[in-house]
Amino acid sequence: MGIPMSPRPARVIDLEARRQRQQARRRLIRLAPELDGLEMVYRLGGSPDTLYGMPLLAWGLREDGEVVGLVPWMETLTPCQRLDDDEHGRFVGYRDPETEELFETAPEHKLMELEHAAAYFDYEETDQVTLIQQLPETQGTHALCMDDGDAPWQLKQVFGWRLYSDGSVEALLADERRVEETPILLGDPCLYPGHSRHRVVYFFQRQIANRIRREDPATLEALALMVMPDDARP
């Protein structure tokens, strides 16, 4: 007759701690600008047979070693793989418009560039969130800024991007009252991170921003629907 086995002690799994560790592994630790015209390709649910292209602003190296393309999308500088919505866009891949090649992962030269840069600029971790890197804005991206209360929205040019030690990325906007020299460059005291002053910041490509400035009726109608609270929509 065998000896009864003692029950195995229960092992408590902290799901929240595991989720935080996974998120930390996916945080951005280094950026590199995209200067050769490579694009993100995506499709919309309403026209699944049509592909759309959008220029990549930068590439980002995550702590887990993955390199992702980045585009100003909705309210943040967004990894392309995060586009997974039929209404707003679903990521398909990257494209070289010169060769028309479509590929799923970052090119090898960007992976090498980011890995070497991250190894060279090996910042010591601190308890406080610190500035890691700044990139100039190269595509004419604009931000629609909205504040609390009845304050009117503002359409402001983006002048650069900041990467912080927690992996967050902030757009740099200009306080027109503090502009002392032009053109405005990174490091100028008139620049501030968008979310430090504005409740909501939506990003637009230069073409859309120009349509808003020209008060194009169709663009303004779409903009009104976008900023209207859900409970106020018909």
C-alpha positions as CSV (number, residue, x, y, z in Angstrom):
1,M,0.0,0.0,0.0
2,G,1.4,3.3,-1.0
3,I,2.0,6.3,1.3
4,P,-0.5,9.1,0.8
5,M,1.1,12.2,-0.7
6,S,0.8,15.4,1.2
7,P,-1.1,18.1,-0.7
8,R,1.0,20.4,-2.8
9,P,1.0,23.9,-1.3
10,A,-0.9,26.4,-3.4
11,R,1.2,28.8,-5.3
12,V,-0.1,32.4,-5.5
13,I,0.5,34.1,-8.9
14,D,0.5,37.8,-8.8
15,L,-1.0,38.6,-12.2
16,E,-0.7,42.3,-11.8
17,A,3.1,42.0,-11.1
18,R,3.5,39.7,-14.1
19,R,1.6,42.2,-16.3
20,Q,3.8,45.0,-15.1
21,R,7.0,43.0,-15.8
22,Q,5.8,42.2,-19.3
23,Q,4.9,45.8,-20.0
24,A,8.4,46.9,-18.7
25,R,10.0,44.5,-21.2
26,R,8.1,46.2,-24.0
27,R,9.0,49.8,-23.1
28,L,11.0,51.8,-25.5
29,I,14.6,52.4,-24.6
30,R,16.0,54.0,-27.7
31,L,14.7,55.9,-30.8
32,A,16.2,56.3,-34.3
33,P,14.7,58.6,-37.0
34,E,13.4,57.2,-40.3
35,L,15.1,59.3,-43.0
36,D,14.8,57.0,-46.0
37,G,11.1,57.3,-46.6
38,L,10.0,53.8,-45.4
39,E,6.3,53.6,-44.7
40,M,3.8,51.8,-42.5
41,V,1.1,50.0,-44.5
42,Y,-2.4,49.5,-43.0
43,R,-6.0,48.7,-44.1
44,L,-9.4,49.7,-43.0
45,G,-12.4,47.4,-42.4
46,G,-14.6,49.4,-44.8
47,S,-12.2,48.7,-47.7
48,P,-10.3,45.5,-46.9
49,D,-8.9,45.2,-50.4
50,T,-7.3,48.7,-50.3
51,L,-3.9,49.3,-48.6
52,Y,-2.9,52.7,-47.2
53,G,0.6,54.0,-46.6
54,M,1.9,56.4,-44.0
55,P,5.5,57.6,-43.6
56,L,7.3,56.3,-40.5
57,L,8.6,58.9,-38.2
58,A,11.0,56.7,-36.3
59,W,12.0,53.3,-35.1
60,G,12.0,52.2,-31.5
61,L,14.0,49.6,-29.6
62,R,12.1,47.9,-26.9
63,E,13.7,46.4,-23.7
64,D,13.0,42.9,-25.0
65,G,15.1,43.6,-28.1
66,E,12.2,44.0,-30.6
67,V,12.4,47.0,-33.0
68,V,9.1,48.6,-34.1
69,G,8.2,51.3,-36.5
70,L,6.6,54.4,-34.9
71,V,4.0,56.9,-36.3
72,P,2.1,59.8,-34.7
73,W,-1.3,58.2,-34.4
74,M,-4.3,59.4,-32.4
75,E,-2.9,60.5,-29.1
76,T,0.6,59.2,-29.0
77,L,3.7,58.1,-31.0
78,T,2.4,54.6,-31.6
79,P,4.2,51.3,-32.5
80,C,2.7,50.2,-35.8
81,Q,1.8,46.7,-34.4
82,R,-0.6,48.4,-32.0
83,L,-2.9,49.4,-34.9
84,D,-5.4,46.5,-34.7
85,D,-8.8,48.1,-35.3
86,D,-10.9,47.8,-38.4
87,E,-12.4,51.3,-38.0
88,H,-9.2,53.3,-37.4
89,G,-6.6,51.0,-39.1
90,R,-5.1,47.5,-38.9
91,F,-1.3,47.2,-39.4
92,V,-0.2,45.1,-42.4
93,G,3.6,45.7,-42.7
94,Y,6.3,48.1,-43.7
95,R,7.0,49.2,-47.2
96,D,9.9,50.6,-49.2
97,P,8.3,52.9,-51.7
98,E,11.4,52.9,-53.9
99,T,11.4,49.1,-54.4
100,E,7.7,48.5,-53.4
101,E,8.9,45.7,-51.2
102,L,6.6,44.8,-48.3
103,F,8.1,43.4,-45.1
104,E,6.9,42.5,-41.7
105,T,9.8,43.3,-39.4
106,A,12.3,46.2,-39.1
107,P,15.2,46.2,-41.5
108,E,18.5,44.9,-40.2
109,H,20.3,48.2,-40.5
110,K,17.9,49.8,-38.1
111,L,18.2,47.0,-35.6
112,M,22.0,47.3,-35.6
113,E,21.8,51.1,-35.3
114,L,19.5,51.0,-32.3
115,E,21.3,48.2,-30.6
116,H,24.7,49.9,-30.9
117,A,23.3,53.2,-29.8
118,A,21.5,51.7,-26.8
119,A,24.8,50.0,-25.7
120,Y,26.7,53.2,-26.1
121,F,24.2,55.4,-24.2
122,D,23.7,52.9,-21.3
123,Y,21.8,55.1,-18.8
124,E,21.8,54.1,-15.1
125,E,18.3,53.5,-13.9
126,T,16.8,55.8,-11.2
127,D,13.7,55.9,-9.2
128,Q,12.6,59.1,-10.9
129,V,11.5,59.4,-14.6
130,T,14.3,61.0,-16.5
131,L,14.8,62.3,-20.1
132,I,16.6,59.8,-22.2
133,Q,16.6,61.2,-25.8
134,Q,15.2,63.9,-28.0
135,L,14.3,63.6,-31.7
136,P,13.5,66.5,-34.1
137,E,10.1,66.3,-35.9
138,T,10.7,65.8,-39.6
139,Q,7.2,65.4,-41.1
140,G,5.3,68.5,-40.2
141,T,3.1,66.7,-37.6
142,H,0.6,68.9,-35.8
143,A,-1.2,68.4,-32.6
144,L,-4.8,69.4,-31.8
145,C,-4.8,70.4,-28.1
146,M,-7.8,70.5,-25.9
147,D,-8.1,71.7,-22.3
148,D,-10.6,71.4,-19.6
149,G,-13.7,73.7,-19.5
150,D,-14.7,75.9,-22.3
151,A,-11.2,76.7,-23.5
152,P,-11.0,76.6,-27.4
153,W,-8.9,73.9,-28.9
154,Q,-5.6,74.8,-30.5
155,L,-3.8,73.5,-33.5
156,K,-0.1,73.5,-32.8
157,Q,3.0,72.4,-34.8
158,V,5.1,69.6,-33.2
159,F,8.8,70.5,-33.1
160,G,10.2,67.3,-31.6
161,W,9.8,64.2,-29.5
162,R,11.1,63.2,-26.0
163,L,11.8,59.7,-24.9
164,Y,11.7,59.2,-21.1
165,S,13.2,56.4,-18.9
166,D,9.7,54.8,-18.3
167,G,9.3,54.3,-22.1
168,S,6.8,57.1,-22.6
169,V,7.2,59.6,-25.5
170,E,6.0,63.2,-25.5
171,A,5.5,65.6,-28.3
172,L,7.3,69.0,-27.9
173,L,5.1,72.1,-28.6
174,A,5.9,75.8,-28.5
175,D,4.7,78.4,-26.1
176,E,4.4,81.3,-28.5
177,R,4.8,83.8,-25.7
178,R,8.3,82.5,-25.0
179,V,9.7,82.3,-28.5
180,E,12.9,84.3,-28.6
181,E,14.6,83.0,-31.7
182,T,13.5,81.3,-35.0
183,P,13.6,78.7,-36.3
184,I,12.6,76.9,-33.1
185,L,15.1,74.1,-32.3
186,L,15.3,71.3,-29.7
187,G,16.5,72.7,-26.5
188,D,14.8,76.1,-26.9
189,P,13.1,77.2,-23.6
190,C,9.8,77.9,-25.3
191,L,9.2,74.1,-25.9
192,Y,7.1,72.0,-23.5
193,P,5.7,68.4,-23.5
194,G,2.2,68.4,-24.8
195,H,0.5,66.5,-22.0
196,S,2.1,68.7,-19.4
197,R,-0.4,71.4,-20.3
198,H,-3.2,69.9,-22.3
199,R,-5.8,67.3,-21.3
200,V,-6.0,65.8,-24.8
201,V,-3.5,65.9,-27.7
202,Y,-4.5,64.4,-31.1
203,F,-1.9,64.2,-33.8
204,F,-2.4,64.9,-37.5
205,Q,-0.3,64.8,-40.6
206,R,0.7,68.0,-42.2
207,Q,-1.9,67.7,-45.0
208,I,-4.8,67.3,-42.6
209,A,-3.5,70.2,-40.5
210,N,-3.5,72.4,-43.5
211,R,-7.1,71.4,-44.3
212,I,-8.1,72.3,-40.8
213,R,-6.4,75.7,-41.2
214,R,-8.2,76.3,-44.5
215,E,-11.5,75.4,-42.8
216,D,-12.2,72.6,-45.2
217,P,-15.9,71.7,-44.5
218,A,-15.5,67.9,-44.7
219,T,-12.4,68.0,-42.5
220,L,-14.0,70.2,-39.9
221,E,-17.1,68.0,-39.8
222,A,-14.9,64.9,-39.2
223,L,-13.0,66.8,-36.6
224,A,-16.1,67.8,-34.8
225,L,-17.3,64.2,-34.6
226,M,-13.9,63.1,-33.3
227,V,-13.8,65.7,-30.4
228,M,-17.5,65.4,-29.5
229,P,-18.1,63.4,-26.4
230,D,-19.7,60.0,-27.0
231,D,-22.8,60.9,-25.0
232,A,-23.4,64.0,-27.2
233,R,-23.3,62.2,-30.5
234,P,-26.5,61.6,-32.4
